[in-house]
């Protein structure tokens, strides 16, 4: 009996010593994803002006997008992202006869500031994510060929995005819908919205 008790005491002593020397796991609210990430990206976009009341739209042409984002990750499945994107958007009306009585070609450059809620699945090395949120565009320049319609200097809307990250590289698609009117109310233009689709690739730090 004494040998059994002594053996149990030795086993418990060795177990306690092993537990003391074992590496401790650190609890974190961020799971296995870094709490803060920044990224640079570049890509292209396509834009279309829609006129809901007139049931008309323009054809999208290829534009450019590039910028910086900052992302705060909470746990491993939820994040908040913002940033600043330089965007050049282009579109053209498909027919020579339209409500403007002229050939319509539109170009706009702006700074887009999005605020997105991101839902993600994966880890620091690889993950997929889905996001939605609001954004504001601050106009730098606009041109409506042959016509002098004033564009709103601040445009706001909603967006949905989907992306994939592998190591530091990521690719992302985003669809944006404008909520306010594209043209200023003094322009006497039909109610319209500049909607966009963009594809970007980038590097996340």
C-alpha positions in Angstrom: 0.0 0.0 0.0 2.8 2.3 0.9 4.4 1.6 -2.5 1.2 2.5 -4.3 0.8 5.8 -2.4 4.5 6.6 -3.1 4.0 5.8 -6.8 0.9 8.0 -7.0 2.7 10.8 -5.3 5.6 10.6 -7.7 3.3 10.6 -10.7 1.4 13.7 -9.4 4.7 15.4 -8.7 6.0 14.8 -12.3 2.6 15.8 -13.8 2.7 19.1 -11.8 6.2 19.8 -12.9 5.4 19.2 -16.5 2.3 21.4 -16.3 4.5 24.2 -14.9 7.0 23.9 -17.7 4.4 23.6 -20.6 3.9 26.6 -22.8 0.8 28.6 -21.9 -1.7 29.6 -24.6 -2.5 33.3 -24.6 -6.2 34.1 -24.8 -7.0 36.9 -27.3 -10.1 38.6 -28.5 -8.7 38.4 -32.1 -8.4 34.7 -32.4 -5.6 33.8 -35.0 -5.9 37.0 -37.0 -3.9 40.1 -36.3 -5.9 42.9 -34.6 -4.9 45.6 -37.1 -4.1 45.4 -40.8 -3.4 47.9 -43.6 -3.4 47.3 -47.3 -2.6 48.9 -50.7 -4.6 48.0 -53.8 -5.1 48.8 -57.5 -7.5 47.6 -60.1 -10.2 48.6 -62.6 -13.9 49.5 -62.5 -16.9 49.8 -64.7 -19.6 52.4 -64.2 -23.2 53.0 -65.4 -25.5 55.9 -65.0 -29.1 54.7 -64.5 -32.2 56.9 -64.9 -34.9 55.1 -62.9 -37.9 57.2 -64.0 -36.8 57.1 -67.7 -35.9 53.4 -67.7 -32.6 54.3 -69.3 -28.9 53.5 -68.6 -25.4 54.0 -70.0 -22.8 51.4 -70.9 -19.9 51.0 -68.6 -16.3 51.8 -69.8 -13.1 50.7 -68.1 -11.8 53.1 -65.4 -9.2 52.9 -62.7 -9.1 52.5 -58.9 -6.3 52.5 -56.3 -5.9 53.3 -52.7 -5.2 52.5 -49.0 -7.4 50.7 -46.4 -7.1 50.1 -42.7 -8.9 47.2 -41.0 -9.6 46.5 -37.4 -10.3 42.8 -36.7 -12.4 41.7 -33.7 -12.1 38.0 -32.9 -11.4 36.0 -36.1 -14.8 36.5 -37.9 -15.7 40.2 -37.8 -13.9 43.4 -38.8 -14.4 47.1 -39.5 -12.7 48.7 -42.5 -12.2 52.2 -43.8 -9.8 53.9 -46.2 -9.4 56.2 -49.2 -9.6 55.2 -52.8 -8.8 57.3 -55.9 -11.3 56.4 -58.6 -11.7 57.3 -62.3 -15.1 56.3 -63.7 -16.2 56.3 -67.3 -19.5 55.5 -69.1 -21.3 56.3 -72.4 -24.8 56.2 -73.7 -25.3 53.4 -76.2 -27.5 55.3 -78.6 -27.0 58.7 -80.4 -30.7 59.5 -79.7 -31.4 59.9 -76.0 -33.1 62.1 -73.5 -30.1 64.6 -73.6 -30.5 65.0 -77.4 -26.7 64.4 -77.8 -24.0 61.8 -77.5 -23.5 61.2 -73.8 -20.0 60.4 -72.5 -19.4 60.8 -68.8 -16.1 60.8 -66.9 -15.7 61.3 -63.1 -12.7 61.3 -60.8 -13.2 61.2 -57.1 -12.0 60.1 -53.7 -14.1 57.3 -52.3 -14.2 56.8 -48.5 -15.9 53.5 -47.6 -16.9 52.2 -44.2 -17.4 48.4 -44.3 -18.5 45.7 -41.9 -16.5 42.5 -42.8 -17.5 39.0 -42.0 -14.6 36.6 -42.6 -13.7 32.9 -42.4 -10.2 31.6 -42.1 -6.9 32.7 -40.5 -4.0 35.0 -40.9 -2.6 33.0 -43.8 -5.8 32.5 -45.8 -9.4 33.5 -45.6 -12.5 34.5 -47.5 -14.6 37.5 -46.6 -17.9 39.3 -47.3 -18.5 42.9 -46.5 -21.2 45.5 -46.8 -21.4 49.2 -45.8 -21.7 52.8 -46.9 -19.4 55.1 -48.7 -19.0 58.7 -49.6 -17.5 60.0 -52.9 -15.8 63.4 -52.9 -15.7 64.8 -56.4 -12.4 65.9 -57.9 -13.5 66.4 -61.5 -16.4 65.5 -63.8 -17.1 65.9 -67.5 -20.4 65.4 -69.4 -19.5 65.7 -73.1 -21.3 68.5 -75.0 -23.5 69.3 -72.0 -22.9 71.5 -68.9 -24.8 69.6 -66.1 -23.4 70.3 -62.7 -22.5 67.1 -60.7 -23.0 66.8 -57.0 -19.7 67.3 -55.2 -20.5 64.7 -52.5 -22.2 61.5 -53.5 -23.1 58.7 -51.1 -24.3 55.2 -51.4 -24.1 51.5 -50.3 -21.7 48.7 -51.4 -21.3 45.0 -51.1 -17.8 43.3 -51.5 -16.4 39.8 -51.7 -12.7 38.9 -51.4 -10.1 36.2 -50.9 -6.8 36.6 -49.0 -3.8 34.2 -49.3 -0.6 35.1 -47.3 -0.3 38.9 -47.9 -2.0 38.9 -51.3 -5.7 39.5 -51.8 -8.2 40.0 -54.6 -11.6 41.6 -54.2 -14.8 42.5 -56.0 -17.1 45.3 -55.0 -20.5 46.5 -56.3 -21.6 50.1 -55.3 -25.0 51.7 -55.6 -25.5 55.5 -55.4 -28.2 56.7 -53.1 -28.4 60.4 -53.8 -28.7 62.1 -57.2 -25.7 62.2 -59.5 -26.5 65.6 -60.9 -27.1 68.8 -58.9 -30.8 69.8 -58.6 -30.1 73.1 -60.4 -29.0 71.1 -63.5 -32.6 70.2 -64.4 -31.4 66.7 -65.3 -33.5 63.6 -64.8 -33.0 61.7 -61.5 -29.9 59.5 -61.9 -27.4 57.4 -60.1 -23.8 56.4 -60.9 -23.4 52.7 -60.0 -20.1 50.9 -60.1 -18.4 47.5 -60.2 -14.7 47.2 -59.3 -12.1 44.4 -59.2 -8.9 45.0 -57.2 -5.7 43.1 -56.2 -3.5 44.2 -53.3 -1.1 43.5 -50.5 -2.1 43.4 -46.9 0.4 44.2 -44.1 
